[in-house]
């Protein structure tokens, strides 16, 4: 199985400006992410950016980077342009790893690519793990997913999902059994679908939840979900996250 990892990276970030170039143990974060991705079975790891600074930082450390337009509304639109530049199409597999995940598990990348290769009924794959923390279950920044009998996503939400009616009878939020699933923000795509994605109209559910993957379900496409036995390493969204991950790199 051959697949390509694409890492979207830009300098603009509301909560943590210029985080793609934040120093992690002497290397920019985007380079750390690409190095982790290179430990997977990917045939190529490519950063897709709209920043000459990011491109230059990648080049200085032997990481391939493509310049893409600055006006893309979403990361998926940026990756669609990268697919065109790379000549990827049809059932070629692309895995999208976010540029703020320097502790991404290479095995998780392989699992997403492998699952999509097995599922001709799905245009995308993603991952989830079981929640064991009731505060995360109720946290709108923690996205939940529910699946059907064969492991395809039925819905993603920021709300507690599924809602345990009887468990909330006393007015206190509790974890249902079986455990709810936390969505992990990694995606596998067929390159053909990724190139088509920008032409799909935005869905009302996507606007309400601010979850781009709901556009895929709204238009009748399927997403396969890999169930991971382990919680992924922390991503970086805030200065506090950055300091926590910096300690990992000494």
N, C-alpha and C positions, 0 to 999 in steps of 0.2 A: 504493500500500500504506500502510495506517494501522496504527500500533502505539503502545503505551504502555510507557514505561520505569518500572518500580517499583524503588525503592531501599530495601531493609530496613535500618533503623538502630536500634540500641539502645545504651544507655550501658554495660551490663554487658559486660565483656571481661576474660577471665582474665589474658592476658599484657600487655594494655595498657588499663587502665581508662579509661573516658570517651574512647576514641579517636575516636568520631564527632564530638566537639567539639574535637579537637586543632587547634591553630592551624597553618595552612599559609599563610604569606605574608599574614597578616591576616584570613583567612577560616576558619571551621570546616571540617574535612575533609568533612563530609557536604554542605556547600554547594559545595565544589570538585567533588565527584563529580557533583552535580546539574548544575553548569554544564558539565562535560564531556559529560554525557548530552544536554544541550540542543543540542549541536553536531551530534548525529545527526539522522536524519530523523524522529524520534519526534514524534507529534502531541501528546504530553503527557509530562512527567517528574514523578513523584510520589514523595515519601519516605513510607514506611510505618514508623511508630515507636510505641513505647509510652512515650516520654519527653516530658513537657511542655517540658523544656529544649531538646530537639532540635527540637520543633515550633516553639518560639519563635525559635530561631536561624534556622531555615529561613524563617519569616515575615519576619524582619528583613532578609533578603536576597532577598526575592521568590521564594522556592522554595515550591511547594505541598507540604504535608505532611498526612497523615492520621493520626489517633490510632487505634491498634489495641490489642487486649487485651494484657496483660502476661504471660499464662500460655501463650503459644504455644511449643510445644517446638522448632520449627524455623522458619527464615526462610520456607520455602515455606508453612507454615501462616499466617504473618503476611501474606504476599502474597495468599493465598486470601481472607482477610478483606477485604483492600484491594480485590480484584476485586469482591466483593459490594457494598462501599460505592460503588464507581465504576460499578456496573451493567454490568460486562463479562461476557460469556458466549459460549458457542459457539466459533466460530473466530476471535474477536477475539484479536489477538496481544499478548502481554505479554513484555517482556524484563526479566529480573532482573539488575541490576547491583549488585554488593556495595558497601556503604557505605564500604569501606576501599580503594577503587580510584580515587584521584584522578587517575591518569594513564591511565585507560581510553581506548582509541582509539575515537572516534565511529564510524569505519568498521567496526569489529568489531561494534558494536551493530547497525548496519544489516545487516551480513552475516548475523547470527543471525536477525534478523527476516525478512529476505528468503528465507533458506533454508527456514524453517518455512512461509512462505507458499507455497512451491513444492512442499512435501512433504505431501500429504494423508494419506500413510501413517504420518506421525509426529505425536506429540502434543507433542514437545519438540524443541528444537535446542540445540546447544552448540558449542564450538570446541576446537581443538587445534593444536599446532604441532610440527614435527619436533625431537626432542632431538639435541643434538650434544655433550653433556657426560655422560661415563660416571658421574660422581658423582651427577648429578641422576637418572640412570636407576636408580641403586641407592638413592636417598633416599626413604624412606617418606612424607615430607612433600610429595613431588612425585607427583601422581596421574597414572597412565598410562591410556590408552584404546586399545582395538583395535576396528577397524571391519570391516564386511562389504564385499562387492563394490560395493554401491551407497551406501557412506558412512554406514551406520547403526551405532551403537555396539553391539558385542557384549558388552563387559565393561569396567569401570573397576577399577583396582586400585592400591594403594600399593606393591605388589611390582613388580619388573622385569617388564614385560609388553610384547611376548611374551618368553618365556624362551628365550635362544639356547643350546640344549643343546650343540652342537658348539663354540661360541665359549667356553664355560665349561669345556672339557675340561682346561685347564691350571689350573683353580681360580681364575682371575682374571676378574672381570666385564668384559665388553666389549660395545660397542654392536652390535646386529645390523644387517643391511642387507636391506631398507630400514630407515631410522631409526625407532625407536619414537616414539610420539606422546605429548606431554605435554598433559594436559587443562587447558584454560583455564576457570576457574570463572565463566562467563557462561551464562545459560540463556534460551532463548525457550520460551514455553508457549502453547498455545491456552488462552484463559481458562477455557473449559469444563473442560479437564482440570485446570488449576490449582485450580479450585474443588472438584474431586472428589478431588484428591490427599490431603487430610487424612483422608479416610475409608478409604484403602487401608491395610491392616495393614502394620506394619513387617516387613521381610524379614530372614531370618537373615544373608544376605550383607551387608546394610546394617549390621547390628549388628557383624559381625566386622570389616569394613573401615572402619566409621564414614564411609560415603559414602552420602548420602541418595539420589543418583541411581540407586543399585542397586535401590531399591524400585520404580522405574518399570520396569526391565527384568524384575525378578522377577515382576511382574504382567502380563507379556506385551505391554507397550507399547513403542513404538519411539522412539529419539532420533536425530535427524539430526546429523551432525558436520561443521562447517565447518572446512576445513584452512586455517589462516592461514599466510602466508608469513613473518610477522614475529613475534618474541617480544613478548608484551604488556608494558606498563609494570609496574613492581613494585607489589604491594599492600603494605599496612601491617599487620603482625602483632606486631611487637616495637618497643621503644624505638629500637633500631638502625635498623630500617626507617623509622621516623618521621623520624629525623635525616637519613637519606639522601634521602628525598623532600623534606624541607624545603629542602635545598640547591637542588632544582630550582626552587622558588618564590622563591629569593633571600632 
